[in-house]
Amino acid sequence: MNNLKRPITTRWYKKDGSLSDRTRVDQGKLYIQGAQLADSGIYICQAQVGSEIVRDNVTLNVGGKLN
């Protein structure tokens, strides 16, 4: 079966924490309203099509120095 015709399920997680009440996911994109220092960290996006799962990380740094 062609995976392009199957629905994609997207989930976001925060490593070593949980998503705040100010986050929302829309069409696979993570939005954080009024990002605060506590929102800094590594976020993990997980996309799934059928039994295939792909994950990627992004680092958010709020109000601090960039590495």
Helices and strands as residue ranges (DSSP letters): G 3-5, E 8-14, E 23-26, E 29-32, G 37-39, E 41-49, E 52-60
